[in-house]
Amino acid sequence: MTPNEYSDIMRKTKIVMVLVWFVSLLGLVSAEKVNVLFIPIDDLKPLLGCYGYGEVHSPNIDRLAKRGTVFTNSSCQQAICGPSRASLMTGRYPNSTKVFDLATKMRDVNPDILSIPQYFKQNGYVTTGIGKTYDPRCVDKFLDQPSWSRPYVKNSYFRKDNNYSGGYRNPKTVELNRKVMGILKKQKVKEKSKKKKIFRDNPGSKPVTECADVKDDMYTDGDNTSRAIEMMKELANGDEPFFFSVGYSKPHLPFVAPKKYWDMYDRSEIKLSAKEGKIQGIPSWVYQIGTEMRQGYTGVPAEGNIPKEMKLELIHGYLACVSYIDAQVGRLLDTLDELGIADNTVVCLWGDHGFHLGDHENWCKHSNFEEAVRVPLIISSPKQKQKGAKSSSPVELVDIFPTLCEVSGLNIPSVVEGKSIMAQLDDANAKVRKAALHQYPRRVEGKPAMGYSLRTERYRYVKWLKMDYKKGARKGELCGRELYDFQNDPLETTNIAGKKSSSDLVVNFEKMLKERGVAQHTKVRKDAFGMN
């Protein structure tokens, strides 16, 4: 071998070694785990600019929407905090979690159930959070200890002052609230119904709205955001990827927010729901009159009509709270940018269920109607192929678990019942589901009943069965049917389930319910509504 031949071989060897090193480096970069910023928001309906409501001030959530995908046809699995969050956090339906109320603890009935943060923790992530992620009534005192590698922070309470009570800042309200709290403590009242009555018997002690001229941090959500920013900075400086949940309590009742957010809206320009008026032929037990609000807060009629001015005040308060939370989301997004980790962080923002604001005379959630079931869901992934798009294909909140796994490069656990919707992140026209499933329980003639709902791009079908669902029943007596055509009836005013022209649709929905293993009836009540 000549010196020149040897030199040429060494030169080529060095080139190969450099290429091997470069390829291995690319492999390391591509294998780098992404962070997850999880943003649960309590009682948030899709009343946002990015959902077509230009009159709503939500510039920061709209900014997130431009970075990711807005799912315009997303459904929760049960329109109430505890069951919805237990379902979402485990990727399993309420029939599997067995959490149907606010008294059942998730791991008492399912000790080995797997949660999203728990799975990420098992895969090398630091997992922690602050605020409301799970409903505290449905988990342990550590807010589901198996989920977190670092202790979860329920609330920050930076403010450490005495001018705060029951979530209120108005000095007179604080005084009255403390007075009632003193009565409850002195009388050792434990029953929730009795507590609510004592508050209602003391006007002004627990108002349904508050507009106080204070800084954001003077209420819990703003205060928690400040703490969350400090936590995020610490997490970003660590060696492991993080799963960080920052949960917000507003716009849950009471509608309290700093005055500047109330000032964003002119009450004289606020309109009442276009869906006012009940649907003919639907029994009263299908509706939700707002028991949570009427029984839990002072100044609201316990029954009957709510005056127009109060309706406008309630809607105004809800909007103010939405804008208040939007500002907090903006602070989180700014922090991602400032830390230089936005391009390596998946952001998932969701509402646990919708909220009735007077439509069909309904208030709060707790129903199978569109305003309670439909939720905001926005996912922004650094690797998604299409950004700033809207997907109208049906999705479910149980789909969040497998989707976060796929966008993070983790295998999807076999126990998860949701479906990954990553395909819709890459192509908003992609379709993963035919319909989204929701359910809500009722009592009919003193007996338990369950309403199962399927939402396609055009229709919502609801089937009510009288059965003991808590004992595992999935079949029962048919109490009634609902079918709404949102193309021809966007205000959900006419039940067409009993029309002959709808018979093929009903058969198709029944087939889909059977395929999903729910809602089979053994017999039909003579007075079942929505029948041919």
Stockholm file with secondary structure:
# STOCKHOLM 1.0

chainA/1-532         MTPNEYSDIMRKTKIVMVLVWFVSLLGLVSAEKVNVLFIPIDDLKPLLGCYGYGEVHSPNIDRLAKRGTVFTNSSCQQAICGPSRASLMTGRYPNSTKVFDLATKMRDVNPDILSIPQYFKQNGYVTTGIGKTYDPRCVDKFLDQPSWSRPYVKNSYFRKDNNYSGGYRNPKTVELNRKVMGILKKQKVKEKSKKKKIFRDNPGSKPVTECADVKDDMYTDGDNTSRAIEMMKELANGDEPFFFSVGYSKPHLPFVAPKKYWDMYDRSEIKLSAKEGKIQGIPSWVYQIGTEMRQGYTGVPAEGNIPKEMKLELIHGYLACVSYIDAQVGRLLDTLDELGIADNTVVCLWGDHGFHLGDHENWCKHSNFEEAVRVPLIISSPKQKQKGAKSSSPVELVDIFPTLCEVSGLNIPSVVEGKSIMAQLDDANAKVRKAALHQYPRRVEGKPAMGYSLRTERYRYVKWLKMDYKKGARKGELCGRELYDFQNDPLETTNIAGKKSSSDLVVNFEKMLKERGVAQHTKVRKDAFGMN
#=GR chainA/1-532 SS CCHHHHHHHHHHHHHHHHHHHHHHHHHHHHTCCCEEEEEEETTCCSCSGGGTCTTSCCHHHHHHHHHSEEETTEECSSSSHHHHHHHHHHTCCHHHHCCCSSSCCHHHHCTTCCCHHHHHHHTTCEEEEEECSSCGGGSCTTSSGGGCSSCCBSCCCCCCCSSCBTTBCCHHHHHHHHHHHHHHHHHTCCCHHHHHHHHHTSTTSSBSEEEECCCGGGSHHHHHHHHHHHHHHHHHTSSSCEEEEEEBCTTSSSEEEEHHHHTTSCGGGCCCCTTCSCCTTCCGGGCCCCHHHHHHSBTSCSSSCCCHHHHHHHHHHHHHHHHHHHHHHHHHHHHHHHHTCGGGEEEEEEESSCCEESGGGCEESCSSSHHHHEECEEEECTTCSCCSEEECSCEEGGGHHHHHHHHTTCCCCTTCCSCCCHHHHHCTTCCCCSCEEEEEEEEETTEEEEEEEEECSSEEEEEEEESCGGGTCCEEEEEEEEEEETTTCTTCCCCCTTSGGGHHHHHHHHHHHHHTTCCEEEEEEEEEESCC
#=GC SS_cons         CCHHHHHHHHHHHHHHHHHHHHHHHHHHHHTCCCEEEEEEETTCCSCSGGGTCTTSCCHHHHHHHHHSEEETTEECSSSSHHHHHHHHHHTCCHHHHCCCSSSCCHHHHCTTCCCHHHHHHHTTCEEEEEECSSCGGGSCTTSSGGGCSSCCBSCCCCCCCSSCBTTBCCHHHHHHHHHHHHHHHHHTCCCHHHHHHHHHTSTTSSBSEEEECCCGGGSHHHHHHHHHHHHHHHHHTSSSCEEEEEEBCTTSSSEEEEHHHHTTSCGGGCCCCTTCSCCTTCCGGGCCCCHHHHHHSBTSCSSSCCCHHHHHHHHHHHHHHHHHHHHHHHHHHHHHHHHTCGGGEEEEEEESSCCEESGGGCEESCSSSHHHHEECEEEECTTCSCCSEEECSCEEGGGHHHHHHHHTTCCCCTTCCSCCCHHHHHCTTCCCCSCEEEEEEEEETTEEEEEEEEECSSEEEEEEEESCGGGTCCEEEEEEEEEEETTTCTTCCCCCTTSGGGHHHHHHHHHHHHHTTCCEEEEEEEEEESCC
//
